[in-house]
Amino acid sequence: IWGGKRIGHGNQVSWADNKTRRTWRPNVQTKRLWSDSFQSMLKLQITTSVLKNIDKAGGLDNYLINTSEAKMDSAMASDLKKLVIEQRRRIAAGEQLLPLPKIARPPRAKQEYEPVAP
């Protein structure tokens, strides 16, 4: 979730006024954030500005619900927003809850290696 941040392009200008092309990348961090709706940690790649906005909104679920999809500018965030809204509706109605989103599922346990007999 980049929150509208984009990769910037421009020139790096030296003291001698030589210009070389360069890019400015958003400060993207991999963070685990708590989701109240799913009662689980979700591992997301988000920018630090979105991290501030999540803190200001009072949590990941509140940020997703109260922020417009155009401002989040992420297909994954839009899908997650729909899941959180549906999960909250199911909690209020007392229906069966949705499974954890794929981004929150714990990794599968490693299978034991069985050597093949020669």
C-alpha positions in Angstrom: 0.0 0.0 0.0 1.8 3.1 -1.2 -1.0 5.6 -0.5 -0.6 7.5 -3.8 3.2 7.7 -3.6 5.0 7.1 -6.9 8.5 6.5 -8.1 9.9 10.0 -9.0 12.3 10.6 -11.9 14.6 13.5 -12.5 18.2 14.7 -12.8 21.0 14.4 -10.3 22.9 17.6 -10.8 26.6 17.8 -9.8 28.5 20.9 -8.7 29.8 21.2 -12.3 26.2 21.2 -13.5 26.5 17.7 -15.1 23.1 16.0 -15.2 22.5 12.3 -14.9 19.1 10.6 -14.7 18.0 9.1 -11.4 14.9 7.9 -9.6 13.5 8.5 -6.2 11.7 5.5 -4.7 9.1 5.7 -2.0 10.2 4.5 1.5 8.5 1.1 1.4 8.8 -1.1 4.5 7.5 -4.6 5.1 5.5 -4.5 8.3 3.2 -6.8 10.2 0.0 -5.0 11.2 -2.8 -6.2 13.5 -6.3 -6.5 11.9 -9.1 -6.3 14.5 -11.6 -7.9 12.1 -9.5 -11.0 11.4 -7.8 -11.1 14.9 -4.5 -11.7 13.1 -1.3 -10.0 12.0 -1.2 -9.1 8.2 2.2 -8.8 6.6 2.1 -5.8 4.2 4.5 -3.7 2.2 3.5 -0.1 3.0 5.2 3.3 2.8 6.1 5.1 6.0 3.5 7.9 5.2 0.8 5.2 5.1 2.1 3.8 8.3 1.6 7.3 9.9 -1.9 7.5 8.4 -2.8 4.0 9.8 -1.6 5.2 13.3 -3.7 8.3 13.0 -6.8 6.4 11.8 -6.6 4.1 14.9 -5.5 0.9 13.2 -5.3 -0.9 9.9 -9.0 -1.7 9.6 -10.1 1.9 10.3 -7.6 3.2 7.7 -8.9 0.8 5.1 -12.6 1.6 5.7 -12.2 5.3 6.0 -9.8 5.9 3.1 -11.0 6.1 -0.4 -9.7 3.6 -2.9 -8.4 6.3 -5.1 -6.2 7.6 -2.3 -4.9 4.1 -1.4 -4.1 3.5 -5.1 -3.6 -0.2 -4.6 -5.6 -3.2 -5.9 -4.5 -5.3 -2.9 -5.6 -2.6 -0.5 -9.0 -2.4 -2.3 -9.5 -6.1 -2.0 -8.4 -6.1 1.6 -10.9 -3.2 2.3 -13.8 -5.3 0.8 -12.8 -8.3 3.0 -12.6 -6.1 6.2 -16.1 -4.6 5.4 -17.5 -8.1 4.8 -15.9 -9.5 7.9 -17.3 -6.7 10.1 -20.7 -7.3 8.6 -20.5 -11.0 9.4 -19.4 -10.3 12.9 -22.3 -7.9 13.5 -24.8 -10.4 12.0 -23.3 -13.4 13.9 -22.6 -15.3 10.7 -19.7 -17.6 9.9 -16.5 -15.6 9.6 -14.3 -15.4 6.5 -11.0 -17.3 6.5 -7.8 -15.3 6.9 -6.7 -13.5 3.7 -3.8 -15.2 1.9 -1.4 -12.5 3.0 -2.0 -13.4 6.6 -1.9 -17.1 6.4 1.0 -18.7 8.3 3.6 -20.5 6.2 3.1 -24.3 5.8 5.2 -26.5 8.0 8.2 -28.1 6.3 7.6 -31.6 5.3 9.9 -34.3 6.5 12.4 -35.5 3.9 12.3 -39.2 3.3 15.3 -40.5 1.4 14.5 -42.8 -1.5 15.9 -46.4 -1.0 18.5 -47.3 -3.7 
